[in-house]
Amino acid sequence: MTYTAGIIGTGGIAGMGILGMHDEGKIGREKIQASHAGGFDANDEIELVAVADVDEEKLERFATAWEIDPDSRYVGHDAMLESEDLDVVSVCTPSYLHHRHVVDAARSAADPDLIWCEKPIASDVTAAREMIDTCAETDTELLVNHSFRFTDKLRQLRTLIQDDRILGDVHSVATQFRMELLRNSTHLLDTLVYLLDSRGETVSGHITGENEAVDSLEANQQVDDAGGGGFVVMDDGTFVTIDCTIPRESSSMTLQFIGSEGKLYMNNDDGEWRYWRLEDGDHVEEPLPGIEGSWTWEEDYQNAFANAASHIVDVLDGTAENESTGEAATRSLEIIIGFYLSHHTGGQVDIPLARPLRDVCVTSW
């Protein structure tokens, strides 16, 4: 069976490339495989048949590159959702629009069985909850594109950690990634909650107010999203430090786990993973069981979109459970909102957020 797909939003992550991740000469001119369209293109069981955008120039550029039928190029998502019968709808718009586009798609005549929403799930927890609830009411699977979950090495590593094969009880984790919190550290925080299979319980945060994306993306508006970090106490007792204050150029995505039976150092930007087993009070370095080499952007991240599309097919076929639900995606969002609340109130914040605090919105792209 071939499933039909449509994309709302024809920017970088949809399939045209992102500054800082792809060759600048190719951005906006060529197909980029590390994208939603690239994931569909890599899977014989999904066909991208329709696209929508409010920017007609971007729409035509994308549709031409990805060879979309001229009759299936829509100005605005409402027109596509009213005209097409779709199995999958990808939401690749700026994060502050995710809520509207997911809710509209779930309730639309297109009647998709699954919505593949780009990360972060939303700009505030209330919006995320409504997206989750609406998809549940309409029997629509909501799968959030935290792409690291679809890399083979992280899947293997999660099994090793959850089966207590390498770390035992995790005591603490120190992490670092580039600014900004909502735009970038969503990757870091989702990787954390994915590997630990836990959620934040207490948050203390600091916000720098700095945002390098305003210049690099040539954005025409200011947003709240900024560098920052703090500490998080997870609901399993793990103590975590988060540092997302560093500009892209000098940053390295790192996570260092300390457990009762070993320690693990992950540097994804430099392609270095190291593991030490604790034996009689000494840490003895050895290879990670069953994992060859380290995680890299060039291989693992590139393949994540094709893996995600394959997972979408499995979910639609009924042979797999959704591995990146809206509930899971809200865990990283709650921590980020908690950092902002903590910074501006000067106190610690408990998660899950109380009702009035769920409405706090952090604008980003």
Short mmCIF file of the C-alpha atoms (twelve columns), coordinates in Angstrom:
data_MODEL
# 
_entry.id   MODEL 
# 
loop_
_atom_site.group_PDB 
_atom_site.id 
_atom_site.type_symbol 
_atom_site.label_atom_id 
_atom_site.label_alt_id 
_atom_site.label_comp_id 
_atom_site.label_asym_id 
_atom_site.label_seq_id 
_atom_site.Cartn_x 
_atom_site.Cartn_y 
_atom_site.Cartn_z 
_atom_site.pdbx_PDB_model_num 
ATOM 1   C CA . MET A 1   0.000   0.000  0.000   1 
ATOM 2   C CA . THR A 2   1.174   3.525  -0.802  1 
ATOM 3   C CA . TYR A 3   0.303   6.297  1.638   1 
ATOM 4   C CA . THR A 4   -0.241  9.869  0.434   1 
ATOM 5   C CA . ALA A 5   1.385   12.829 2.182   1 
ATOM 6   C CA . GLY A 6   1.116   16.600 2.147   1 
ATOM 7   C CA . ILE A 7   3.395   19.239 3.655   1 
ATOM 8   C CA . ILE A 8   2.352   22.524 5.272   1 
ATOM 9   C CA . GLY A 9   5.269   24.962 5.098   1 
ATOM 10  C CA . THR A 10  7.942   24.797 2.387   1 
ATOM 11  C CA . GLY A 11  11.002  26.131 4.203   1 
ATOM 12  C CA . GLY A 12  14.277  24.549 5.229   1 
ATOM 13  C CA . ILE A 13  13.188  21.539 7.259   1 
ATOM 14  C CA . ALA A 14  10.485  20.724 4.728   1 
ATOM 15  C CA . GLY A 15  13.145  20.051 2.117   1 
ATOM 16  C CA . MET A 16  15.095  23.143 1.052   1 
ATOM 17  C CA . GLY A 17  17.948  23.209 3.586   1 
ATOM 18  C CA . ILE A 18  18.936  25.104 6.730   1 
ATOM 19  C CA . LEU A 19  21.736  27.629 7.103   1 
ATOM 20  C CA . GLY A 20  24.465  26.237 9.345   1 
ATOM 21  C CA . MET A 21  23.603  22.630 8.539   1 
ATOM 22  C CA . HIS A 22  23.702  22.447 4.748   1 
ATOM 23  C CA . ASP A 23  25.850  23.782 1.913   1 
ATOM 24  C CA . GLU A 24  24.838  27.433 1.548   1 
ATOM 25  C CA . GLY A 25  24.950  27.149 -2.243  1 
ATOM 26  C CA . LYS A 26  22.315  24.402 -2.212  1 
ATOM 27  C CA . ILE A 27  19.862  26.004 0.223   1 
ATOM 28  C CA . GLY A 28  16.654  26.936 -1.552  1 
ATOM 29  C CA . ARG A 29  17.896  25.547 -4.854  1 
ATOM 30  C CA . GLU A 30  18.167  21.789 -4.480  1 
ATOM 31  C CA . LYS A 31  16.461  18.886 -2.758  1 
ATOM 32  C CA . ILE A 32  17.822  18.328 0.751   1 
ATOM 33  C CA . GLN A 33  17.389  14.716 1.858   1 
ATOM 34  C CA . ALA A 34  17.665  15.470 5.594   1 
ATOM 35  C CA . SER A 35  14.107  16.793 5.622   1 
ATOM 36  C CA . HIS A 36  10.457  15.767 5.692   1 
ATOM 37  C CA . ALA A 37  10.286  15.604 1.896   1 
ATOM 38  C CA . GLY A 38  13.570  13.708 1.869   1 
ATOM 39  C CA . GLY A 39  12.163  11.173 4.323   1 
ATOM 40  C CA . PHE A 40  9.136   10.607 2.111   1 
ATOM 41  C CA . ASP A 41  11.362  10.418 -0.976  1 
ATOM 42  C CA . ALA A 42  13.471  7.688  0.635   1 
ATOM 43  C CA . ASN A 43  10.417  5.501  1.312   1 
ATOM 44  C CA . ASP A 44  8.618   3.661  -1.490  1 
ATOM 45  C CA . GLU A 45  5.435   3.393  0.569   1 
ATOM 46  C CA . ILE A 46  4.834   7.139  0.960   1 
ATOM 47  C CA . GLU A 47  4.193   9.556  -1.894  1 
ATOM 48  C CA . LEU A 48  4.393   13.310 -1.388  1 
ATOM 49  C CA . VAL A 49  1.442   14.568 -3.436  1 
ATOM 50  C CA . ALA A 50  0.646   18.085 -2.148  1 
ATOM 51  C CA . VAL A 51  2.265   21.134 -0.536  1 
ATOM 52  C CA . ALA A 52  1.011   24.402 0.925   1 
ATOM 53  C CA . ASP A 53  2.547   27.736 1.927   1 
ATOM 54  C CA . VAL A 54  1.386   31.335 2.274   1 
ATOM 55  C CA . ASP A 55  4.534   32.509 0.459   1 
ATOM 56  C CA . GLU A 56  3.898   31.827 -3.235  1 
ATOM 57  C CA . GLU A 57  7.544   32.236 -4.217  1 
ATOM 58  C CA . LYS A 58  8.728   29.673 -1.640  1 
ATOM 59  C CA . LEU A 59  5.853   27.391 -2.581  1 
ATOM 60  C CA . GLU A 60  6.773   27.345 -6.274  1 
ATOM 61  C CA . ARG A 61  10.471  26.942 -5.557  1 
ATOM 62  C CA . PHE A 62  9.836   23.944 -3.302  1 
ATOM 63  C CA . ALA A 63  7.201   22.373 -5.531  1 
ATOM 64  C CA . THR A 64  9.441   22.656 -8.579  1 
ATOM 65  C CA . ALA A 65  12.413  21.124 -6.782  1 
ATOM 66  C CA . TRP A 66  10.350  18.226 -5.434  1 
ATOM 67  C CA . GLU A 67  8.302   17.812 -8.628  1 
ATOM 68  C CA . ILE A 68  4.845   18.387 -7.143  1 
ATOM 69  C CA . ASP A 69  1.941   18.505 -9.602  1 
ATOM 70  C CA . PRO A 70  0.987   22.145 -10.309 1 
ATOM 71  C CA . ASP A 71  -2.622  21.359 -9.371  1 
ATOM 72  C CA . SER A 72  -1.478  20.252 -5.900  1 
ATOM 73  C CA . ARG A 73  0.386   23.409 -4.953  1 
ATOM 74  C CA . TYR A 74  -1.768  25.396 -2.528  1 
ATOM 75  C CA . VAL A 75  -1.505  28.953 -1.267  1 
ATOM 76  C CA . GLY A 76  -2.417  28.469 2.393   1 
ATOM 77  C CA . HIS A 77  -2.929  25.243 4.304   1 
ATOM 78  C CA . ASP A 78  -6.735  25.496 4.376   1 
ATOM 79  C CA . ALA A 79  -6.953  25.066 0.612   1 
ATOM 80  C CA . MET A 80  -4.830  21.906 0.697   1 
ATOM 81  C CA . LEU A 81  -6.713  20.391 3.612   1 
ATOM 82  C CA . GLU A 82  -10.059 21.061 1.925   1 
ATOM 83  C CA . SER A 83  -9.013  19.609 -1.439  1 
ATOM 84  C CA . GLU A 84  -6.805  16.616 -0.671  1 
ATOM 85  C CA . ASP A 85  -7.418  13.204 0.907   1 
ATOM 86  C CA . LEU A 86  -4.178  12.567 2.815   1 
ATOM 87  C CA . ASP A 87  -2.842  9.776  5.002   1 
ATOM 88  C CA . VAL A 88  -0.001  11.912 6.404   1 
ATOM 89  C CA . VAL A 89  0.318   15.659 6.918   1 
ATOM 90  C CA . SER A 90  3.714   17.156 7.745   1 
ATOM 91  C CA . VAL A 91  3.728   20.442 9.646   1 
ATOM 92  C CA . CYS A 92  6.969   22.267 8.827   1 
ATOM 93  C CA . THR A 93  5.977   25.827 9.702   1 
ATOM 94  C CA . PRO A 94  7.555   28.053 12.399  1 
ATOM 95  C CA . SER A 95  6.981   26.683 15.900  1 
ATOM 96  C CA . TYR A 96  4.432   29.350 16.881  1 
ATOM 97  C CA . LEU A 97  2.186   28.070 14.054  1 
ATOM 98  C CA . HIS A 98  2.393   24.360 14.933  1 
ATOM 99  C CA . HIS A 99  -0.666  24.491 17.179  1 
ATOM 100 C CA . ARG A 100 -2.963  26.001 14.567  1 
ATOM 101 C CA . HIS A 101 -1.760  23.803 11.727  1 
ATOM 102 C CA . VAL A 102 -1.876  20.523 13.675  1 
ATOM 103 C CA . VAL A 103 -5.362  21.236 15.050  1 
ATOM 104 C CA . ASP A 104 -6.631  22.333 11.625  1 
ATOM 105 C CA . ALA A 105 -5.176  19.250 9.943   1 
ATOM 106 C CA . ALA A 106 -6.608  16.853 12.523  1 
ATOM 107 C CA . ARG A 107 -10.110 18.328 12.105  1 
ATOM 108 C CA . SER A 108 -9.953  18.785 8.338   1 
ATOM 109 C CA . ALA A 109 -11.604 17.059 5.390   1 
ATOM 110 C CA . ALA A 110 -8.165  15.682 4.465   1 
ATOM 111 C CA . ASP A 111 -8.661  13.350 7.450   1 
ATOM 112 C CA . PRO A 112 -5.027  12.290 7.945   1 
ATOM 113 C CA . ASP A 113 -4.255  9.213  10.018  1 
ATOM 114 C CA . LEU A 114 -0.959  10.720 11.174  1 
ATOM 115 C CA . ILE A 115 0.487   14.218 11.561  1 
ATOM 116 C CA . TRP A 116 4.282   14.512 11.463  1 
ATOM 117 C CA . CYS A 117 4.969   17.784 13.310  1 
ATOM 118 C CA . GLU A 118 8.390   19.388 13.327  1 
ATOM 119 C CA . LYS A 119 9.957   20.038 16.735  1 
ATOM 120 C CA . PRO A 120 9.376   21.732 19.131  1 
ATOM 121 C CA . ILE A 121 5.786   20.658 19.510  1 
ATOM 122 C CA . ALA A 122 4.579   24.187 20.334  1 
ATOM 123 C CA . SER A 123 5.493   27.508 21.948  1 
ATOM 124 C CA . ASP A 124 3.487   26.924 25.129  1 
ATOM 125 C CA . VAL A 125 2.242   23.917 27.070  1 
ATOM 126 C CA . THR A 126 -1.444  24.804 26.735  1 
ATOM 127 C CA . ALA A 127 -1.113  24.700 22.943  1 
ATOM 128 C CA . ALA A 128 0.729   21.381 23.124  1 
ATOM 129 C CA . ARG A 129 -2.024  19.907 25.298  1 
ATOM 130 C CA . GLU A 130 -4.718  21.030 22.865  1 
ATOM 131 C CA . MET A 131 -2.794  19.501 19.959  1 
ATOM 132 C CA . ILE A 132 -2.528  16.200 21.834  1 
ATOM 133 C CA . ASP A 133 -6.185  16.231 22.883  1 
ATOM 134 C CA . THR A 134 -7.466  17.159 19.430  1 
ATOM 135 C CA . CYS A 135 -5.482  14.383 17.787  1 
ATOM 136 C CA . ALA A 136 -6.821  11.915 20.355  1 
ATOM 137 C CA . GLU A 137 -10.404 13.067 19.736  1 
ATOM 138 C CA . THR A 138 -10.055 12.723 15.959  1 
ATOM 139 C CA . ASP A 139 -8.143  9.422  16.140  1 
ATOM 140 C CA . THR A 140 -5.098  11.044 14.538  1 
ATOM 141 C CA . GLU A 141 -1.604  9.919  15.512  1 
ATOM 142 C CA . LEU A 142 0.621   12.869 16.440  1 
ATOM 143 C CA . LEU A 143 4.306   12.141 15.833  1 
ATOM 144 C CA . VAL A 144 6.781   14.928 16.670  1 
ATOM 145 C CA . ASN A 145 10.001  15.112 14.694  1 
ATOM 146 C CA . HIS A 146 12.588  14.932 17.454  1 
ATOM 147 C CA . SER A 147 14.849  13.392 14.866  1 
ATOM 148 C CA . PHE A 148 17.525  12.022 17.222  1 
ATOM 149 C CA . ARG A 149 14.975  9.401  18.349  1 
ATOM 150 C CA . PHE A 150 15.154  7.961  14.841  1 
ATOM 151 C CA . THR A 151 18.912  7.453  14.741  1 
ATOM 152 C CA . ASP A 152 20.035  3.854  15.088  1 
ATOM 153 C CA . LYS A 153 22.839  4.494  17.584  1 
ATOM 154 C CA . LEU A 154 20.663  6.428  20.034  1 
ATOM 155 C CA . ARG A 155 18.021  3.715  19.866  1 
ATOM 156 C CA . GLN A 156 20.694  1.150  20.738  1 
ATOM 157 C CA . LEU A 157 22.118  3.361  23.479  1 
ATOM 158 C CA . ARG A 158 18.696  3.842  25.072  1 
ATOM 159 C CA . THR A 159 18.283  0.079  25.298  1 
ATOM 160 C CA . LEU A 160 21.677  -0.260 26.987  1 
ATOM 161 C CA . ILE A 161 20.814  2.447  29.533  1 
ATOM 162 C CA . GLN A 162 17.275  1.257  30.215  1 
ATOM 163 C CA . ASP A 163 18.409  -2.367 30.637  1 
ATOM 164 C CA . ASP A 164 21.046  -1.227 33.215  1 
ATOM 165 C CA . ARG A 165 23.780  -2.752 31.075  1 
ATOM 166 C CA . ILE A 166 26.229  0.163  31.144  1 
ATOM 167 C CA . LEU A 167 25.413  2.833  33.755  1 
ATOM 168 C CA . GLY A 168 23.304  1.227  36.478  1 
ATOM 169 C CA . ASP A 169 21.399  3.953  38.322  1 
ATOM 170 C CA . VAL A 170 22.085  7.306  36.640  1 
ATOM 171 C CA . HIS A 171 23.065  9.890  39.266  1 
ATOM 172 C CA . SER A 172 23.788  12.990 37.187  1 
ATOM 173 C CA . VAL A 173 24.079  14.297 33.623  1 
ATOM 174 C CA . ALA A 174 25.967  17.388 32.407  1 
ATOM 175 C CA . THR A 175 24.884  18.690 28.996  1 
ATOM 176 C CA . GLN A 176 25.821  21.455 26.557  1 
ATOM 177 C CA . PHE A 177 24.465  22.638 23.197  1 
ATOM 178 C CA . ARG A 178 24.237  25.899 21.280  1 
ATOM 179 C CA . MET A 179 21.764  28.705 21.867  1 
ATOM 180 C CA . GLU A 180 18.744  29.146 21.510  1 
ATOM 181 C CA . LEU A 181 16.651  27.136 23.988  1 
ATOM 182 C CA . LEU A 182 13.489  26.490 21.992  1 
ATOM 183 C CA . ARG A 183 15.005  26.367 18.520  1 
ATOM 184 C CA . ASN A 184 18.042  24.208 19.301  1 
ATOM 185 C CA . SER A 185 18.155  22.767 22.809  1 
ATOM 186 C CA . THR A 186 14.861  20.982 22.175  1 
ATOM 187 C CA . HIS A 187 17.096  18.380 20.499  1 
ATOM 188 C CA . LEU A 188 19.322  18.152 23.570  1 
ATOM 189 C CA . LEU A 189 16.504  17.975 26.107  1 
ATOM 190 C CA . ASP A 190 14.493  15.431 24.144  1 
ATOM 191 C CA . THR A 191 17.605  13.262 23.811  1 
ATOM 192 C CA . LEU A 192 17.972  13.495 27.599  1 
ATOM 193 C CA . VAL A 193 14.391  12.503 28.440  1 
ATOM 194 C CA . TYR A 194 14.473  9.824  25.733  1 
ATOM 195 C CA . LEU A 195 17.612  8.149  27.065  1 
ATOM 196 C CA . LEU A 196 16.532  8.424  30.716  1 
ATOM 197 C CA . ASP A 197 12.847  7.702  30.016  1 
ATOM 198 C CA . SER A 198 11.956  10.330 32.620  1 
ATOM 199 C CA . ARG A 199 10.627  13.873 32.867  1 
ATOM 200 C CA . GLY A 200 11.661  17.002 34.715  1 
ATOM 201 C CA . GLU A 201 10.307  17.552 38.209  1 
ATOM 202 C CA . THR A 202 12.092  20.703 39.476  1 
ATOM 203 C CA . VAL A 203 13.675  23.405 37.300  1 
ATOM 204 C CA . SER A 204 15.926  26.379 38.008  1 
ATOM 205 C CA . GLY A 205 16.885  28.507 35.010  1 
ATOM 206 C CA . HIS A 206 18.894  31.389 33.580  1 
ATOM 207 C CA . ILE A 207 18.140  33.230 30.318  1 
ATOM 208 C CA . THR A 208 20.869  35.235 28.556  1 
ATOM 209 C CA . GLY A 209 18.576  37.198 26.242  1 
ATOM 210 C CA . GLU A 210 20.991  36.529 23.348  1 
ATOM 211 C CA . ASN A 211 19.758  35.128 20.028  1 
ATOM 212 C CA . GLU A 212 22.147  34.649 17.119  1 
ATOM 213 C CA . ALA A 213 19.402  33.327 14.817  1 
ATOM 214 C CA . VAL A 214 17.970  36.840 14.394  1 
ATOM 215 C CA . ASP A 215 20.998  37.710 12.251  1 
ATOM 216 C CA . SER A 216 21.772  34.308 10.701  1 
ATOM 217 C CA . LEU A 217 18.185  33.771 9.523   1 
ATOM 218 C CA . GLU A 218 17.750  37.418 8.512   1 
ATOM 219 C CA . ALA A 219 14.561  37.352 10.570  1 
ATOM 220 C CA . ASN A 220 12.225  40.323 10.282  1 
ATOM 221 C CA . GLN A 221 10.963  40.121 13.844  1 
ATOM 222 C CA . GLN A 222 12.311  39.766 17.362  1 
ATOM 223 C CA . VAL A 223 11.395  36.662 19.360  1 
ATOM 224 C CA . ASP A 224 11.658  35.543 22.984  1 
ATOM 225 C CA . ASP A 225 13.798  32.486 22.255  1 
ATOM 226 C CA . ALA A 226 17.314  32.953 23.633  1 
ATOM 227 C CA . GLY A 227 20.344  31.208 25.059  1 
ATOM 228 C CA . GLY A 228 20.066  29.881 28.581  1 
ATOM 229 C CA . GLY A 229 20.107  26.860 30.825  1 
ATOM 230 C CA . GLY A 230 20.098  25.845 34.441  1 
ATOM 231 C CA . PHE A 231 19.537  22.660 36.373  1 
ATOM 232 C CA . VAL A 232 16.767  20.079 36.334  1 
ATOM 233 C CA . VAL A 233 15.964  17.405 38.892  1 
ATOM 234 C CA . MET A 234 14.272  14.560 37.030  1 
ATOM 235 C CA . ASP A 235 11.417  12.517 38.471  1 
ATOM 236 C CA . ASP A 236 13.800  9.553  38.870  1 
ATOM 237 C CA . GLY A 237 16.139  11.702 41.016  1 
ATOM 238 C CA . THR A 238 18.782  12.328 38.323  1 
ATOM 239 C CA . PHE A 239 20.418  15.771 38.638  1 
ATOM 240 C CA . VAL A 240 20.983  17.451 35.256  1 
ATOM 241 C CA . THR A 241 22.790  20.643 34.252  1 
ATOM 242 C CA . ILE A 242 21.918  22.318 30.956  1 
ATOM 243 C CA . ASP A 243 24.155  24.881 29.215  1 
ATOM 244 C CA . CYS A 244 22.721  26.285 25.992  1 
ATOM 245 C CA . THR A 245 24.362  29.710 26.187  1 
ATOM 246 C CA . ILE A 246 27.114  29.181 23.605  1 
ATOM 247 C CA . PRO A 247 26.999  30.373 19.956  1 
ATOM 248 C CA . ARG A 248 26.841  27.732 17.219  1 
ATOM 249 C CA . GLU A 249 30.436  28.107 16.043  1 
ATOM 250 C CA . SER A 250 32.083  27.347 19.403  1 
ATOM 251 C CA . SER A 251 29.452  24.887 20.675  1 
ATOM 252 C CA . SER A 252 29.643  21.091 20.869  1 
ATOM 253 C CA . MET A 253 26.610  18.969 21.672  1 
ATOM 254 C CA . THR A 254 27.756  16.979 24.694  1 
ATOM 255 C CA . LEU A 255 26.139  14.804 27.348  1 
ATOM 256 C CA . GLN A 256 28.102  13.232 30.191  1 
ATOM 257 C CA . PHE A 257 26.330  10.591 32.285  1 
ATOM 258 C CA . ILE A 258 27.553  9.434  35.691  1 
ATOM 259 C CA . GLY A 259 25.994  6.218  36.979  1 
ATOM 260 C CA . SER A 260 26.432  3.730  39.776  1 
ATOM 261 C CA . GLU A 261 28.138  1.272  37.413  1 
ATOM 262 C CA . GLY A 262 29.825  3.448  34.797  1 
ATOM 263 C CA . LYS A 263 30.096  6.758  33.004  1 
ATOM 264 C CA . LEU A 264 29.463  7.841  29.432  1 
ATOM 265 C CA . TYR A 265 30.744  10.823 27.445  1 
ATOM 266 C CA . MET A 266 28.944  11.786 24.240  1 
ATOM 267 C CA . ASN A 267 30.173  14.556 21.930  1 
ATOM 268 C CA . ASN A 268 27.948  14.456 18.866  1 
ATOM 269 C CA . ASP A 269 29.500  17.420 17.070  1 
ATOM 270 C CA . ASP A 270 32.997  15.948 17.182  1 
ATOM 271 C CA . GLY A 271 31.875  12.343 16.706  1 
ATOM 272 C CA . GLU A 272 33.258  11.044 20.009  1 
ATOM 273 C CA . TRP A 273 31.487  8.619  22.327  1 
ATOM 274 C CA . ARG A 274 33.473  7.105  25.225  1 
ATOM 275 C CA . TYR A 275 32.374  4.674  27.922  1 
ATOM 276 C CA . TRP A 276 33.989  3.608  31.213  1 
ATOM 277 C CA . ARG A 277 32.788  0.707  33.349  1 
ATOM 278 C CA . LEU A 278 33.142  1.151  37.134  1 
ATOM 279 C CA . GLU A 279 35.102  -1.743 38.591  1 
ATOM 280 C CA . ASP A 280 36.292  -1.834 42.217  1 
ATOM 281 C CA . GLY A 281 36.287  1.943  42.458  1 
ATOM 282 C CA . ASP A 282 38.143  2.499  39.167  1 
ATOM 283 C CA . HIS A 283 36.704  3.526  35.819  1 
ATOM 284 C CA . VAL A 284 37.882  1.182  33.072  1 
ATOM 285 C CA . GLU A 285 37.364  2.368  29.496  1 
ATOM 286 C CA . GLU A 286 35.881  -0.098 27.035  1 
ATOM 287 C CA . PRO A 287 33.723  -0.045 23.879  1 
ATOM 288 C CA . LEU A 288 29.969  0.365  24.150  1 
ATOM 289 C CA . PRO A 289 28.396  -3.072 23.700  1 
ATOM 290 C CA . GLY A 290 26.975  -3.526 20.210  1 
ATOM 291 C CA . ILE A 291 27.585  0.078  19.028  1 
ATOM 292 C CA . GLU A 292 30.299  0.732  16.470  1 
ATOM 293 C CA . GLY A 293 31.609  4.258  16.156  1 
ATOM 294 C CA . SER A 294 30.037  7.470  17.376  1 
ATOM 295 C CA . TRP A 295 26.940  9.435  16.423  1 
ATOM 296 C CA . THR A 296 27.559  11.955 13.623  1 
ATOM 297 C CA . TRP A 297 25.505  14.643 11.917  1 
ATOM 298 C CA . GLU A 298 26.799  13.517 8.524   1 
ATOM 299 C CA . GLU A 299 25.495  9.958  8.846   1 
ATOM 300 C CA . ASP A 300 23.095  9.459  11.745  1 
ATOM 301 C CA . TYR A 301 21.206  12.748 11.473  1 
ATOM 302 C CA . GLN A 302 21.023  12.502 7.686   1 
ATOM 303 C CA . ASN A 303 19.459  9.045  7.978   1 
ATOM 304 C CA . ALA A 304 17.026  10.049 10.727  1 
ATOM 305 C CA . PHE A 305 14.403  11.404 8.333   1 
ATOM 306 C CA . ALA A 306 14.310  8.262  6.220   1 
ATOM 307 C CA . ASN A 307 14.119  6.224  9.437   1 
ATOM 308 C CA . ALA A 308 11.270  8.417  10.694  1 
ATOM 309 C CA . ALA A 309 9.355   7.943  7.444   1 
ATOM 310 C CA . SER A 310 9.804   4.172  7.732   1 
ATOM 311 C CA . HIS A 311 8.534   4.379  11.301  1 
ATOM 312 C CA . ILE A 312 5.505   6.347  10.090  1 
ATOM 313 C CA . VAL A 313 4.706   3.517  7.672   1 
ATOM 314 C CA . ASP A 314 5.005   0.986  10.498  1 
ATOM 315 C CA . VAL A 315 2.676   3.056  12.709  1 
ATOM 316 C CA . LEU A 316 0.141   3.371  9.885   1 
ATOM 317 C CA . ASP A 317 0.412   -0.360 9.176   1 
ATOM 318 C CA . GLY A 318 -0.257  -1.062 12.858  1 
ATOM 319 C CA . THR A 319 3.029   -2.912 13.343  1 
ATOM 320 C CA . ALA A 320 4.685   -0.329 15.655  1 
ATOM 321 C CA . GLU A 321 3.810   2.070  18.459  1 
ATOM 322 C CA . ASN A 322 4.565   5.773  18.013  1 
ATOM 323 C CA . GLU A 323 8.098   6.387  19.367  1 
ATOM 324 C CA . SER A 324 7.838   10.192 19.467  1 
ATOM 325 C CA . THR A 325 4.423   11.158 20.795  1 
ATOM 326 C CA . GLY A 326 3.086   14.570 21.678  1 
ATOM 327 C CA . GLU A 327 3.219   13.569 25.340  1 
ATOM 328 C CA . ALA A 328 6.940   12.802 25.037  1 
ATOM 329 C CA . ALA A 329 7.594   16.041 23.133  1 
ATOM 330 C CA . THR A 330 5.915   18.083 25.867  1 
ATOM 331 C CA . ARG A 331 8.537   16.911 28.368  1 
ATOM 332 C CA . SER A 332 11.287  19.011 26.769  1 
ATOM 333 C CA . LEU A 333 8.941   21.964 26.239  1 
ATOM 334 C CA . GLU A 334 7.989   21.988 29.947  1 
ATOM 335 C CA . ILE A 335 11.643  22.206 30.953  1 
ATOM 336 C CA . ILE A 336 12.284  25.134 28.581  1 
ATOM 337 C CA . ILE A 337 9.227   27.054 29.775  1 
ATOM 338 C CA . GLY A 338 10.337  26.252 33.330  1 
ATOM 339 C CA . PHE A 339 13.723  27.895 32.668  1 
ATOM 340 C CA . TYR A 340 12.016  31.114 31.558  1 
ATOM 341 C CA . LEU A 341 9.623   31.112 34.505  1 
ATOM 342 C CA . SER A 342 12.456  30.475 36.959  1 
ATOM 343 C CA . HIS A 343 14.624  33.232 35.491  1 
ATOM 344 C CA . HIS A 344 11.876  35.857 35.623  1 
ATOM 345 C CA . THR A 345 10.534  34.909 39.060  1 
ATOM 346 C CA . GLY A 346 13.873  34.210 40.732  1 
ATOM 347 C CA . GLY A 347 12.684  30.856 42.097  1 
ATOM 348 C CA . GLN A 348 12.472  27.176 41.287  1 
ATOM 349 C CA . VAL A 349 9.586   25.817 39.212  1 
ATOM 350 C CA . ASP A 350 7.775   22.510 39.632  1 
ATOM 351 C CA . ILE A 351 6.805   20.323 36.676  1 
ATOM 352 C CA . PRO A 352 4.200   19.497 35.461  1 
ATOM 353 C CA . LEU A 353 3.336   23.166 35.262  1 
ATOM 354 C CA . ALA A 354 0.267   24.416 37.135  1 
ATOM 355 C CA . ARG A 355 -2.655  25.614 35.001  1 
ATOM 356 C CA . PRO A 356 -1.856  29.381 34.749  1 
ATOM 357 C CA . LEU A 357 1.796   28.687 33.908  1 
ATOM 358 C CA . ARG A 358 0.941   26.457 30.945  1 
ATOM 359 C CA . ASP A 359 -0.065  29.557 29.000  1 
ATOM 360 C CA . VAL A 360 3.416   31.119 29.138  1 
ATOM 361 C CA . CYS A 361 4.525   31.405 25.503  1 
ATOM 362 C CA . VAL A 362 8.098   31.597 24.195  1 
ATOM 363 C CA . THR A 363 8.074   32.860 20.616  1 
ATOM 364 C CA . SER A 364 10.518  31.347 18.150  1 
ATOM 365 C CA . TRP A 365 10.583  30.182 14.519  1 
# 
